[in-house]
């Protein structure tokens, strides 16, 4: 089966992450070892699982999975991210393989069925979340684990609209965050059972967050928008005495098991 040409959105995402790869790989929210350990804890993978790491970036989660004894196939749209992932994880030899491309390409199916599929901070770049989750489900074995982890947003329409507008100003490849309930629903509608979800806070520094983005507007404009919004679940900025902006965010990790029926 031949690979289809990437969509304009996929090309935009690849370009954005090629450009920000260096800062992304060092970003506190990405590298936090406690958060990565918590992700693996929630995933509850069986020993020596074969895991599809979707939107694997520079291999931060893949490295942790490999250190835990699992095998990994990672896929990402960004050539630069995949190059970094390969360098980071080369010591694990044939237990890991990284592919440049889309989840919808035929290559991931060549390694199926997987024991687990996992994505972190990927869903908010996806135009069709249901297709994204359903594709992962199709690549899982019966009883396999599907894990989605992403920043969440507010269910109130006004607050949600403002939050997503800010995110798009800072990163043109952003589509939309899900609410915690929507994240869990994606697993349920895709045929996953025993769905559970953990939501927890994390903190962003406005300058670090903005500087590694792919903005559509200048920094001072986005700063003013960030400080002007309504109370919002998932994105609560507060200006500090020194002028910096601390943003309290929420991240949800949802886990489901593929039904054997």
Number of C-alpha atoms within 10 A of each C-alpha: 6 7 11 10 10 15 10 9 16 19 14 17 22 21 17 19 23 18 17 16 20 15 15 21 18 13 15 15 16 17 14 12 14 8 15 17 14 12 22 16 10 15 20 12 19 12 10 14 19 26 28 30 24 25 25 26 31 28 26 19 25 28 20 17 23 20 12 14 14 20 23 27 21 30 25 26 25 27 19 20 27 26 16 18 27 19 11 15 21 14 12 16 9 9 15 22 19 22 20 19 22 21 22 15 15 14 17 21 16 8 13 16 19 24 23 28 26 25 21 23 17 21 25 20 19 18 14 11 17 15 14 18 23 16 16 24 26 16 20 23 17 16 16 24 28 28 27 25 21 22 24 26 25 22 17 11 9 13 19 24 16 18 25 19 17 19 23 18 21 23 21 18 25 22 17 21 24 20 22 23 13 14 22 22 16 21 26 17 12 20 18 23 18 11 17 14 17 14 14 13 12 14 15 19 15 19 13 13 17 19 13 20 21 21 19 13 13 11 16 9 10 19 17 10 15 23 13 11 16 14 15 19 18 26 28 20 22 15 13 9 7 6 8 12 19 16 19 16 19 21 20 25 24 24 25 26 23 24 16 11 6
